[in-house]
């Protein structure tokens, strides 16, 4: 997101350019030791993200998105 005078410039997803891999800041990962049962290191939350997003687009627009990456012209 971009800000000007303390305000977000994007009003919605249609005017927000998604971050590309080359633009991504360095990500630092820490594995926390625990005696709890193993459950992954974050990956379990990734697979349902795309279906949740396209279902939200369908609810908002009535149009199904059938391929990724999602482009504005395909979502409305």
C-alpha positions in Angstrom: 0.0 0.0 0.0 1.1 3.6 -0.5 0.4 6.4 1.9 0.2 10.2 1.4 -0.2 12.6 4.3 -0.9 9.6 6.6 -3.7 8.2 4.4 -3.8 5.0 2.3 -4.0 5.9 -1.4 -5.7 2.6 -2.5 -9.5 2.5 -2.0 -9.9 -1.2 -2.8 -8.2 -4.2 -4.5 -8.9 -2.8 -8.0 -6.3 0.0 -7.5 -3.8 -2.0 -5.5 -0.9 -3.5 -7.4 0.1 -6.8 -5.8 3.7 -7.2 -4.6 5.9 -9.2 -7.0 8.5 -11.7 -5.7 11.4 -9.3 -6.7 9.8 -6.5 -4.6 9.3 -8.6 -1.5 11.4 -7.6 1.5 13.6 -10.2 3.1 11.6 -12.6 5.3 13.1 -13.8 8.5 11.7 -17.1 9.8 12.1 -18.3 13.4 11.1 -21.8 14.5 9.9 -21.8 18.1 10.7 -24.9 20.1 7.7 -26.4 21.8 6.6 -29.6 23.6 3.2 -29.3 21.8 2.2 -31.8 19.1 3.7 -30.9 15.7 1.4 -28.9 13.4 3.6 -27.3 10.8 5.5 -24.1 10.5 3.0 -21.9 8.8 2.3 -23.7 5.6 -1.1 -25.1 6.6 -2.6 -21.6 6.3 -1.5 -21.0 2.7 -3.6 -23.5 0.6 -7.0 -22.1 1.7 -6.1 -18.4 1.0 -6.7 -18.5 -2.8 -10.1 -20.3 -2.6 -11.2 -17.9 0.2 -10.3 -14.9 -1.9 -12.0 -16.1 -5.1 -15.1 -17.0 -3.1 -15.1 -13.5 -1.7 -14.8 -12.1 -5.3 -17.8 -14.3 -6.3 -19.9 -13.1 -3.4 -19.1 -9.5 -4.3 -19.4 -9.7 -8.0 -21.3 -12.8 -8.9 -18.4 -13.9 -11.3 -16.3 -17.0 -10.7 -12.6 -16.7 -11.0 -11.2 -19.9 -12.5 -7.4 -19.2 -12.9 -4.6 -17.5 -11.1 -3.1 -14.9 -10.9 -6.3 -12.9 -10.5 -6.6 -9.9 -12.8 -9.1 -7.1 -12.4 -10.5 -7.8 -15.9 -11.2 -11.4 -15.0 -12.8 -10.6 -11.6 -15.5 -8.2 -12.7 
